[in-house]
């Protein structure tokens, strides 16, 4: 018997593209009518407006064409990955990054275990504040160097970054792309129920960070030791300047995201400047800097392409006009369930929907106008309906292969997706159970 091997990420994503193609022939095409929404600035669906339209099955040839279309749709993210990967390769080749990590490890000597909760809390905060995901990809090379130097498995780099950010986002009381947009669509006061959410956010982070620390301790290996070439005074000064430049870049990166509304193009430009300046300051010269960028482009190519393949799945479903059909079909049975089961059913629906609609804000726009009137009919508090959306869609970011950022980060860490699933599934189920408890408590206290 041939032993089962988990599919390669590209095989997995192409399989989903083929499944989406087949579904465009099987499921009836249909759409909801949409209207502009002043509160969110987006087009939202009109409840009860779902109707069938002429079938538009996606041909196999068109499905293949949709792969480069998906890459074009995700071009800004893909180029960010290339430019950031090139920049960090240049920084690494100057020797400054490893010297900086050595210094940091020295500061935590004897207390290395605290590195995981500190970094996790930083990323969880960014997730709670601005739904940080793709922005994490450029930071993976730094985390990998740190984790290897501490002797922690490389999977830990993904867990403390994207994992913590996803948990922070899913349980956040203020995430503008999840809870705030859902509250506006459900017409409840923005930031209402924040205290309730904070309690369960704290519990969720204890679960996630505890699970990550346990995994890191059980799989710890001998710390990676860097080759120590002789260091001159000039080299030390160059390393210090490059590290200062790196810190300034991170500060500007964070400020640009939170205050200036930067998109991926601005981030990519910032990292390109970082790479050029780091190479020149670090003594690589123009040619050495260019060669460093080329090496980084090559190393990040696979992670970048995964983003495009993941995006192509939604492109196929959208061309087949079956996304709204899936939403309508999944939400209709909820009307016939008791209140508590309906709320839990909403969590399940949001979890399932996040596979074909891997955008939390897009899912809110698509589902909240439908589920809010339904929750009123059932006597379910609207705030609880929002919780079901947050936990169902937000936590699914940890496991769904259609999440391009997840696939890219796991690949950048050199971890097989089945290894990630083996690590994350117990924690994911525990977090889902915590979310279900929050929903039940919300119903019991009539959360408003």
Secondary structure, DSSP 8 states (H G I E B T S, - for coil): --------HHHHHHHHHHHHHHHHHHS--EE--EEEETTTTEEEE-TT--EE-------HHHHHHHHHHHHHHTHHHHHHHHHHHHHHHHHHHTTHHHHHHHHHHHHTTT-TTHHHHHHHHHHHHHHHHH--SGGGGGGHHHHHHHHHHHT--THHHHIIIIIHHHHHHHT-SS-IIIIIHHHHHHT--TTTTHHHHHHHHHHHHHHHHHHHHHHHHHT-------------HHHHHHHHHHHHHHHHHHHHHHHHHHTS---HHHHHHHHHHHHHHHHHHTT-HHHHHHHHHHHHHHHHHHHHHHHHHHHHHHHHHHHTT-HHHHHHHHHHGGGGS-HHHHHHHHHHHHHHHHHH---HHHHHHHHHHHHHHHHHHHT--HHHHHHHHHHHHHHHTTT-TT-HHHHHHHHHTT--HHHHHHHHHHHHHHHHHHHHHHHHHHHHHT--
